[in-house]
Amino acid sequence: MLDRTFAALADPTRRALLARLASTDALAVSDLAAPFAMSLPAVMKHLDVLSDAGLVAREKTGRVVACRITAHPMEQAMHWLSHYRRFWSDNLDSLVAFVEQDQWPDTPTLPQPASTSGQASRSPAASTQVRKKSTRRGPTRKS
C-alpha cells in the first residue's frame, strides 16, 4: 500500500489534484479538472491512480462523479517518513556534536622532504619490467 501511495504522490498533477480536494469536502470531476490544461480522460486516469492508492474516494450521484480525499494512506506514509526523519535527525545531531567537540589538535607541521635534485631514489630491490604479449592480428576486411 505504501508503494502505491508514494507512486501516486510522485506525479505533480496528482499532488495538485489532492491539494484541490484538501480545500473542500468533495468536488465533481469536471470541477476538479477545470484548472488543468489537459483533457477530462487524462484527469480521469490520474484519479484512477489516486483511487487505486486509496487516496481518493469517488461517489456517483446520477451523472455526476464526486471525489473526496481519504487520509488513511497518507497517515501511513507520514508514519513511515517520521521514522526516517527521527533517524536522520538523531544521526545528524550526533554528527554535529562530534564535529563541535574540541578534540582535534592543531595541525602539526610536517617535516619537509629532502631535495633530490631531480634524481630518482635508489631501491635495494631490482625492478623488472613485464612485457605485454601482443595478440594475433584479427581478420582483415576485403573490399
N, CA, C and O of each residue as an XYZ file, in Angstrom:
572
protein
N       0.828     -1.195      0.000
C       0.000      0.000      0.000
C       0.876      1.265      0.000
O       0.554      2.256     -0.655
N       1.973      1.210      0.738
C       2.869      2.352      0.815
C       3.496      2.650     -0.543
O       3.681      3.814     -0.900
N       3.824      1.605     -1.300
C       4.391      1.801     -2.636
C       3.414      2.546     -3.538
O       3.800      3.462     -4.264
N       2.160      2.151     -3.487
C       1.154      2.822     -4.317
C       0.962      4.277     -3.897
O       0.767      5.156     -4.736
N       1.019      4.512     -2.614
C       0.853      5.881     -2.120
C       1.965      6.776     -2.650
O       1.704      7.852     -3.187
N       3.214      6.323     -2.494
C       4.328      7.148     -2.963
C       4.354      7.255     -4.489
O       4.726      8.299     -5.026
N       3.969      6.198     -5.184
C       3.913      6.263     -6.649
C       2.860      7.280     -7.091
O       3.078      8.037     -8.037
N       1.731      7.292     -6.410
C       0.675      8.250     -6.752
C       1.106      9.677     -6.440
O       0.797     10.600     -7.193
N       1.816      9.859     -5.335
C       2.252     11.203     -4.934
C       3.445     11.698     -5.735
O       3.808     12.870     -5.636
N       4.058     10.831     -6.521
C       5.248     11.217     -7.285
C       4.925     12.167     -8.429
O       5.803     12.895     -8.894
N       3.699     12.169     -8.882
C       3.330     12.998    -10.030
C       2.794     14.358     -9.568
O       1.917     14.411     -8.706
N       3.308     15.455    -10.132
C       2.857     16.785     -9.688
C       1.382     17.064     -9.980
O       0.732     17.791     -9.228
N       0.851     16.500    -11.054
C      -0.571     16.715    -11.357
C      -1.439     16.056    -10.296
O      -2.435     16.633     -9.858
N      -1.065     14.848     -9.881
C      -1.840     14.158     -8.847
C      -1.732     14.886     -7.503
O      -2.702     14.947     -6.746
N      -0.554     15.434     -7.213
C      -0.424     16.214     -5.973
C      -1.304     17.465     -6.035
O      -1.893     17.861     -5.030
N      -1.389     18.076     -7.200
C      -2.237     19.266     -7.364
C      -3.714     18.901     -7.220
O      -4.494     19.660     -6.644
N      -4.090     17.744     -7.743
C      -5.477     17.282     -7.577
C      -5.799     17.075     -6.097
O      -6.868     17.469     -5.629
N      -4.883     16.464     -5.371
C      -5.095     16.255     -3.939
C      -5.161     17.571     -3.183
O      -5.950     17.715     -2.248
N      -4.338     18.531     -3.582
C      -4.362     19.839     -2.931
C      -5.713     20.518     -3.131
O      -6.235     21.159     -2.219
N      -6.268     20.375     -4.315
C      -7.604     20.953     -4.566
C      -8.659     20.263     -3.728
O      -9.565     20.903     -3.195
N      -8.529     18.931     -3.616
C      -9.519     18.191     -2.825
C      -9.372     18.461     -1.330
O     -10.351     18.374     -0.589
N      -8.179     18.784     -0.885
C      -7.956     19.036      0.539
C      -8.642     20.316      1.004
O      -8.924     20.475      2.191
N      -8.910     21.219      0.081
C      -9.516     22.503      0.453
C     -11.041     22.456      0.480
O     -11.677     23.454      0.817
N     -11.637     21.319      0.134
C     -13.090     21.209      0.115
C     -13.510     19.800      0.520
O     -12.685     18.888      0.564
N     -14.773     19.632      0.809
C     -15.271     18.315      1.232
C     -15.300     17.342      0.054
O     -14.836     16.208      0.173
N     -15.843     17.781     -1.079
C     -15.917     16.944     -2.279
C     -16.075     17.853     -3.491
O     -16.632     18.947     -3.409
N     -15.564     17.362     -4.622
C     -15.670     18.118     -5.870
C     -16.083     17.173     -6.984
O     -15.668     16.015     -7.019
N     -16.907     17.683     -7.898
C     -17.245     16.918     -9.094
C     -15.997     16.827     -9.955
O     -15.172     17.741     -9.957
N     -15.856     15.726    -10.690
C     -14.672     15.516    -11.524
C     -14.488     16.660    -12.505
O     -13.364     17.116    -12.713
N     -15.565     17.131    -13.110
C     -15.446     18.229    -14.076
C     -14.941     19.510    -13.397
O     -14.137     20.239    -13.979
N     -15.403     19.789    -12.177
C     -14.915     20.960    -11.437
C     -13.458     20.780    -11.021
O     -12.669     21.725    -11.042
N     -13.121     19.563    -10.648
C     -11.753     19.252    -10.242
C     -10.786     19.405    -11.411
O      -9.653     19.849    -11.229
N     -11.235     19.035    -12.619
C     -10.386     19.064    -13.811
C     -10.291     20.452    -14.449
O      -9.398     20.691    -15.262
N     -11.188     21.360    -14.099
C     -11.278     22.663    -14.777
C      -9.956     23.434    -14.876
O      -9.649     23.919    -15.964
N      -9.162     23.577    -13.822
C      -7.962     24.410    -13.958
C      -6.790     23.747    -14.676
O      -5.778     24.401    -14.930
N      -6.906     22.485    -15.002
C      -5.779     21.767    -15.617
C      -5.857     21.831    -17.134
O      -6.936     21.715    -17.715
N      -4.712     22.014    -17.768
C      -4.636     22.100    -19.228
C      -4.483     20.698    -19.811
O      -3.497     20.390    -20.481
N      -5.482     19.855    -19.540
C      -5.474     18.504    -20.092
C      -6.921     18.053    -20.262
O      -7.847     18.656    -19.719
N      -7.085     17.007    -21.007
C      -8.431     16.517    -21.284
C      -9.031     15.862    -20.039
O      -8.313     15.480    -19.115
N     -10.345     15.742    -20.033
C     -11.038     15.090    -18.927
C     -10.612     13.625    -18.798
O     -10.423     13.155    -17.676
N     -10.451     12.877    -19.916
C      -9.958     11.496    -19.770
C      -8.568     11.418    -19.136
O      -8.284     10.467    -18.408
N      -7.702     12.392    -19.393
C      -6.371     12.398    -18.773
C      -6.496     12.616    -17.268
O      -5.799     11.967    -16.488
N      -7.371     13.515    -16.859
C      -7.603     13.749    -15.431
C      -8.189     12.485    -14.799
O      -7.832     12.125    -13.677
N      -9.081     11.819    -15.514
C      -9.680     10.581    -15.005
C      -8.614      9.505    -14.766
O      -8.700      8.749    -13.799
N      -7.614      9.440    -15.646
C      -6.528      8.470    -15.448
C      -5.743      8.786    -14.180
O      -5.371      7.883    -13.431
N      -5.494     10.074    -13.944
C      -4.821     10.461    -12.709
C      -5.677     10.105    -11.492
O      -5.160      9.638    -10.477
N      -6.959     10.324    -11.601
C      -7.857      9.974    -10.498
C      -7.904      8.461    -10.277
O      -8.055      8.009     -9.142
N      -7.774      7.672    -11.353
C      -7.714      6.208    -11.212
C      -6.512      5.800    -10.367
O      -6.622      4.941     -9.492
N      -5.367      6.420    -10.632
C      -4.151      6.108     -9.868
C      -4.345      6.489     -8.399
O      -3.988      5.730     -7.499
N      -4.913      7.670     -8.171
C      -5.164      8.112     -6.802
C      -6.164      7.203     -6.094
O      -6.018      6.919     -4.905
N      -7.174      6.751     -6.825
C      -8.164      5.828     -6.249
C      -7.536      4.481     -5.929
O      -7.796      3.907     -4.872
N      -6.706      3.971     -6.844
C      -6.034      2.683     -6.611
C      -5.132      2.741     -5.379
O      -4.963      1.741     -4.681
N      -4.560      3.900     -5.117
C      -3.702      4.078     -3.955
C      -4.518      4.331     -2.683
O      -3.968      4.360     -1.582
N      -5.820      4.512     -2.843
C      -6.672      4.760     -1.686
C      -6.667      6.202     -1.219
O      -7.142      6.502     -0.124
N      -6.140      7.088     -2.031
C      -6.037      8.492     -1.648
C      -7.293      9.294     -1.989
O      -7.528     10.362     -1.424
N      -8.093      8.774     -2.911
C      -9.304      9.465     -3.347
C     -10.445      8.455     -3.371
O     -10.286      7.320     -3.821
N     -11.594      8.894     -2.878
C     -12.811      8.079     -2.961
C     -13.757      8.784     -3.924
O     -13.894     10.007     -3.896
N     -14.407      7.996     -4.775
C     -15.365      8.562     -5.742
C     -16.764      8.068     -5.396
O     -16.964      6.946     -4.932
N     -17.721      8.960     -5.645
C     -19.123      8.614     -5.409
C     -19.954      9.168     -6.561
O     -19.897     10.359     -6.868
N     -20.713      8.300     -7.183
C     -21.513      8.714     -8.330
C     -22.952      8.953     -7.885
O     -23.584      8.100     -7.261
N     -23.446     10.139     -8.226
C     -24.829     10.502     -7.970
C     -25.424     10.950     -9.291
O     -25.152     12.055     -9.758
N     -26.226     10.102     -9.885
C     -26.750     10.394    -11.215
C     -25.621     10.365    -12.227
O     -24.930      9.358    -12.376
N     -25.441     11.472    -12.918
C     -24.351     11.568    -13.907
C     -23.105     12.246    -13.351
O     -22.101     12.364    -14.053
N     -23.157     12.686    -12.117
C     -22.046     13.427    -11.518
C     -21.220     12.497    -10.629
O     -21.744     11.814     -9.749
N     -19.921     12.495    -10.887
C     -18.992     11.735    -10.044
C     -18.254     12.741     -9.173
O     -17.550     13.621     -9.668
N     -18.433     12.589     -7.858
C     -17.775     13.481     -6.908
C     -16.581     12.749     -6.291
O     -16.631     11.543     -6.052
N     -15.527     13.491     -6.043
C     -14.312     12.930     -5.443
C     -14.051     13.612     -4.111
O     -14.297     14.806     -3.941
N     -13.547     12.823     -3.173
C     -13.115     13.393     -1.894
C     -11.814     12.706     -1.499
O     -11.543     11.568     -1.884
N     -11.031     13.421     -0.730
C      -9.730     12.904     -0.313
C      -9.924     11.944      0.860
O     -10.778     12.170      1.717
N      -9.136     10.880      0.895
C      -9.135      9.957      2.029
C      -7.730      9.985      2.641
O      -6.732      9.887      1.926
N      -7.665     10.118      3.943
C      -6.388     10.404      4.599
C      -5.612      9.176      5.060
O      -4.412      9.286      5.315
N      -6.236      8.025      5.177
C      -5.562      6.873      5.780
C      -4.228      6.513      5.113
O      -3.242      6.334      5.827
N      -4.148      6.398      3.779
C      -2.847      6.067      3.180
C      -1.782      7.132      3.443
O      -0.604      6.805      3.581
N      -2.185      8.399      3.512
C      -1.210      9.450      3.786
C      -0.743      9.401      5.236
O       0.395      9.765      5.534
N      -1.612      8.955      6.139
C      -1.200      8.789      7.529
C      -0.126      7.715      7.634
O       0.844      7.875      8.375
N      -0.297      6.619      6.893
C       0.718      5.562      6.878
C       2.032      6.092      6.313
O       3.101      5.799      6.849
N       1.960      6.865      5.243
C       3.168      7.436      4.634
C       3.844      8.398      5.607
O       5.069      8.395      5.724
N       3.066      9.215      6.301
C       3.640     10.149      7.267
C       4.299      9.400      8.427
O       5.345      9.823      8.920
N       3.700      8.302      8.863
C       4.307      7.498      9.931
C       5.653      6.949      9.462
O       6.638      6.997     10.199
N       5.693      6.433      8.244
C       6.934      5.892      7.684
C       7.990      6.993      7.561
O       9.147      6.792      7.930
N       7.593      8.144      7.046
C       8.526      9.257      6.884
C       9.015      9.795      8.229
O      10.181     10.168      8.356
N       8.148      9.839      9.219
C       8.569     10.376     10.515
C       9.596      9.469     11.172
O      10.475      9.952     11.885
N       9.501      8.160     10.946
C      10.516      7.234     11.463
C      11.884      7.601     10.900
O      12.860      7.681     11.647
N      11.965      7.823      9.598
C      13.245      8.155      8.980
C      13.673      9.586      9.278
O      14.869      9.880      9.301
N      12.724     10.467      9.504
C      13.078     11.826      9.908
C      13.765     11.778     11.259
O      14.784     12.441     11.452
N      13.227     11.002     12.209
C      13.864     10.860     13.523
C      15.241     10.222     13.382
O      16.199     10.649     14.028
N      15.339      9.194     12.534
C      16.618      8.513     12.321
C      17.678      9.493     11.841
O      18.768      9.565     12.409
N      17.356     10.253     10.790
C      18.340     11.186     10.240
C      18.598     12.345     11.183
O      19.731     12.815     11.283
N      17.587     12.811     11.868
C      17.765     13.911     12.810
C      18.704     13.486     13.938
O      19.610     14.233     14.305
N      18.490     12.285     14.492
C      19.371     11.789     15.558
C      20.795     11.631     15.059
O      21.741     12.016     15.745
N      20.954     11.065     13.860
C      22.300     10.871     13.319
C      22.990     12.194     13.020
O      24.186     12.338     13.277
N      22.262     13.152     12.488
C      22.861     14.455     12.200
C      23.197     15.195     13.489
O      24.204     15.899     13.553
N      22.361     15.041     14.517
C      22.669     15.649     15.804
C      23.957     15.055     16.382
O      24.782     15.781     16.936
N      24.126     13.741     16.253
C      25.354     13.087     16.722
C      26.564     13.580     15.946
O      27.629     13.799     16.522
N      26.402     13.754     14.647
C      27.497     14.246     13.823
C      27.886     15.666     14.221
O      29.072     15.983     14.314
N      26.904     16.513     14.454
C      27.176     17.893     14.866
C      27.913     17.895     16.195
O      28.880     18.637     16.367
N      27.465     17.069     17.138
C      28.131     17.015     18.445
C      29.567     16.543     18.288
O      30.463     17.059     18.956
N      29.795     15.586     17.431
C      31.151     15.076     17.203
C      32.049     16.145     16.590
O      33.186     16.333     17.023
N      31.537     16.839     15.589
C      32.335     17.858     14.897
C      32.615     19.043     15.812
O      33.686     19.646     15.733
N      31.675     19.381     16.672
C      31.842     20.541     17.542
C      32.752     20.272     18.731
O      33.172     21.212     19.404
N      33.064     19.017     19.003
C      33.993     18.712     20.094
C      35.361     19.274     19.740
O      35.775     19.246     18.581
N      36.057     19.785     20.748
C      37.380     20.351     20.501
C      38.440     19.288     20.764
O      39.340     19.482     21.582
N      38.325     18.183     20.073
C      39.276     17.104     20.276
C      40.372     17.096     19.229
O      41.314     16.309     19.326
N      40.268     17.940     18.253
C      41.258     17.947     17.194
C      42.405     18.868     17.572
O      42.189     20.065     17.765
N      43.627     18.340     17.682
C      44.769     19.207     17.991
C      45.076     20.082     16.785
O      44.623     19.832     15.668
N      45.864     21.118     17.055
C      46.291     21.962     15.939
C      47.071     21.100     14.960
O      47.736     20.143     15.356
N      46.988     21.437     13.708
C      47.670     20.657     12.675
C      49.170     20.755     12.876
O      49.725     21.854     12.864
N      49.840     19.616     13.063
C      51.292     19.667     13.272
C      52.001     20.021     11.978
O      51.493     19.788     10.881
N      53.182     20.587     12.134
C      53.986     20.906     10.975
C      54.733     19.655     10.565
O      55.470     19.076     11.363
N      54.551     19.243      9.343
C      55.210     18.046      8.844
C      56.616     18.382      8.368
O      56.843     19.456      7.811
N      57.562     17.470      8.582
C      58.922     17.736      8.090
C      58.928     17.794      6.571
O      58.202     17.059      5.901
N      59.754     18.672      6.046
C      59.869     18.827      4.600
C      60.790     17.735      4.056
O      61.818     17.451      4.671
N      60.455     17.118      2.928
C      61.328     16.094      2.347
C      62.624     16.729      1.829
O      62.648     17.881      1.395
N      63.687     15.944      1.891
C      64.987     16.430      1.409
C      64.938     16.580     -0.103
O      64.284     15.797     -0.792
N      65.616     17.568     -0.603
C      65.654     17.808     -2.043
C      66.499     16.731     -2.714
O      67.597     16.419     -2.253
N      65.991     16.173     -3.788
C      66.715     15.115     -4.504
C      67.308     15.623     -5.792
O      67.933     14.849     -6.517
N      67.146     16.852     -6.097
C      67.711     17.476     -7.305
C      67.374     16.695     -8.572
O      68.211     16.558     -9.464
N      66.141     16.182     -8.649
C      65.707     15.509     -9.880
C      66.218     14.093    -10.024
O      65.968     13.471    -11.057
N      66.928     13.543     -9.034
C      67.432     12.178     -9.139
C      66.378     11.227     -8.599
O      65.659     11.542     -7.651
N      66.302     10.061     -9.218
C      65.377      9.036     -8.765
C      65.944      8.394     -7.518
O      67.161      8.274     -7.379
N      65.081      7.981     -6.615
C      65.561      7.315     -5.412
C      66.004      5.902     -5.749
O      65.459      5.258     -6.645
N      66.971      5.449     -5.037
C      67.502      4.115     -5.271
C      66.806      3.155     -4.314
O      66.607      3.458     -3.138
N      66.450      2.015     -4.834
C      65.794      0.991     -4.046
C      66.659     -0.255     -4.062
O      67.244     -0.572     -5.098
N      66.763     -0.972     -2.953
C      67.575     -2.182     -2.935
C      66.945     -3.294     -3.768
O      67.649     -4.222     -4.165
N      65.654     -3.232     -4.043
C      65.010     -4.284     -4.833
C      65.195     -4.001     -6.313
O      65.131     -2.855     -6.759
N      65.421     -5.054     -7.052
C      65.583     -4.903     -8.504
C      64.205     -4.781     -9.127
O      63.278     -5.489     -8.734
N      64.064     -3.891    -10.090
C      62.787     -3.764    -10.770
C      62.834     -4.554    -12.064
O      63.848     -4.599    -12.761
N      61.732     -5.158    -12.352
C      61.649     -5.916    -13.600
C      60.461     -5.390    -14.375
O      59.400     -5.121    -13.810
N      60.645     -5.251    -15.639
C      59.552     -4.817    -16.497
C      58.894     -6.048    -17.072
O      59.567     -6.968    -17.537
N      57.595     -6.062    -17.040
C      56.846     -7.161    -17.629
C      56.381     -6.694    -18.990
O      55.702     -5.677    -19.125
N      56.761     -7.461    -19.991
C      56.362     -7.112    -21.351
C      55.013     -7.695    -21.665
O      54.736     -8.852    -21.351
N      54.174     -6.899    -22.283
C      52.862     -7.387    -22.682
C      53.001     -8.215    -23.937
O      53.742     -7.865    -24.855
N      52.285     -9.306    -23.965
C      52.291    -10.140    -25.168
C      51.293     -9.541    -26.146
O      50.200     -9.119    -25.767
N      51.683     -9.513    -27.385
C      50.757     -8.997    -28.377
C      49.883    -10.139    -28.862
O      50.295    -11.299    -28.877
N      48.685     -9.791    -29.254
C      47.767    -10.802    -29.757
C      47.897    -10.893    -31.263
O      48.412     -9.986    -31.918
N      47.424    -11.997    -31.796
C      47.461    -12.205    -33.230
C      46.556    -11.192    -33.911
O      45.520    -10.813    -33.366
N      46.937    -10.762    -35.078
C      46.159     -9.784    -35.818
C      44.840    -10.412    -36.244
O      44.794    -11.567    -36.668
N      43.787     -9.645    -36.126
C      42.466    -10.126    -36.493
C      42.271    -10.166    -37.981
O      43.129     -9.698    -38.730
N      41.157    -10.717    -38.433
C      40.905    -10.815    -39.864
C      40.742     -9.432    -40.487
O      40.239     -8.511    -39.843
N      41.156     -9.292    -41.707
C      41.020     -8.032    -42.421
C      39.829     -8.121    -43.346
O      39.431     -9.201    -43.783
N      39.290     -7.006    -43.622
C      38.114     -6.947    -44.485
C      38.572     -6.683    -45.921
O      39.316     -5.737    -46.180
N      38.131     -7.511    -46.828
C      38.483     -7.313    -48.231
C      37.428     -6.453    -48.893
O      36.231     -6.626    -48.659
N      37.877     -5.529    -49.719
C      36.944     -4.633    -50.390
C      36.530     -5.166    -51.735
O      35.743     -4.529    -52.436
